[in-house]
Amino acid sequence: MRRIFSWVSWLIMVPILVFVVTFALNNKHPMNLNLWPFGIEIEFPIYLGLFAALIAGALLGGVVAWMGQGRVRSSLRGQVYDGEVARRALKTEAEKVKTLENELKILKSAAVEAPKTELKVIQETLPPQRRSG
């Protein structure tokens, strides 16, 4: 599957690269940028201006998208925290269950042995029975 994505990306990126290089070679005409309040005028090729605008737009779009997802990221952080708290609580409850199961085994083994000893004590306290014959 990864190999298919690699081929698809090459099939898309190579024509884009050819287009960008062709565009840059055909648009070398100078362009003036006047930064009005500062009184600065910059001259550069048209393709650099277009590429700078595309890069600035991509960066600005990324920042806006990142800021727009702030609530989602906050909610996910809260869910991760709640999950961690629940995981720790589950771990402590599982430890309590193991402890109680061990105590129950001990009590069951003591309960099996107890009637035998109690029966002997009861038999010793009862008067001897007469044999009828």
C-alpha positions, -999 to +999 in steps of 0.1 A: +000+000+000+028+023+008+044+017-025+012+028-043+012+061-024+048+066-033+041+062-070+010+084-068+030+111-051+057+109-078+030+111-106+016+142-090+048+160-079+069+156-111+044+175-134+040+202-107+078+206-106+080+208-144+052+235-143+069+255-116+103+254-134+087+264-167+068+292-150+099+305-133+119+305-166+092+323-185+084+350-159+117+367-152+103+402-158+110+426-129+082+435-105+083+465-082+071+462-046+065+496-029+064+494+009+045+527+012+048+538+048+085+531+049+094+545+015+112+513+004+109+500-031+120+464-039+125+450-074+124+412-080+112+387-106+074+381-109+078+344-102+094+351-068+065+374-059+040+347-068+059+320-049+063+342-019+025+349-020+018+311-022+041+303+006+027+331+028-009+319+020+000+283+029+016+294+062-013+317+071-038+289+063-019+265+085-019+290+114-056+297+110-064+260+108-042+253+139-060+281+158-094+268+147-087+234+161-078+247+196-111+235+212-107+201+197-071+197+210-083+210+244-111+185+245-087+157+235-063+166+263-092+165+288-102+130+274-066+118+277-065+130+313-099+114+322-087+081+305-055+082+326-075+087+358-098+059+349-069+036+341-053+043+374-086+037+393-091+005+374-056-007+383-062+000+420-096-018+419-080-048+402-054-049+429-081-048+456-099-077+438-067-098+438-063-091+475-098-101+483-096-132+461-065-142+481-082-136+514-112-156+502-090-186+493-074-184+527-109-183+544-122-212+523-092-234+531-096-225+568-134-232+566-127-267+551-103-275+580-124-259+607-153-284+607-130-313+612-114-298+643-148-286+656-162-321+652-133-336+672-139-310+699-176-318+700-170-355+701-146-351+730-171-331+750-200-355+745-204-383+769-194-417+756-222-436+739-233-470+752-232-499+730-263-519+727-257-554+721 
